[in-house]
Amino acid sequence: MVDVFSLNPGDKVRIVSCWNSPHNENKAGLMDAYLGTTMTVKSVHEENGLVHAHMIEDQCDAHRNGQGWRWYGNMIESVNDVNVCDKSDLWDDLMNLIGVNVPK
């Protein structure tokens, strides 16, 4: 479990590898594709007293209409050793995610 308030945009986090209740995951299994993956924090929000993060990698998830999922602290296993990413890498990741070919 990770303190979501401690996360910053660009941090790389590992999503848990299996759901252990209560995780607030999508009960229909639509978030299962992200289990065990590394994702990049896009933003952190507090809503109704609950803190969650949005990730860059799920923003185009067909089930979320471009809004991405809400990731709570108990859904995040760890913050990777690399907490600060090169902003150009983050930009390249974002452009590739939306389908823009970024020359190297």
Secondary structure, 3 states (H helix, E strand, C coil): CCCHHHCCCCCEEEECCCCCCCCCCCCCCCCHHHCCCEEEEEEEEEECCEEEEEECCCCCCHHHCCCCCCECHHHEEEECCCCCCCHHHHHHHHHHHCCCCCCC
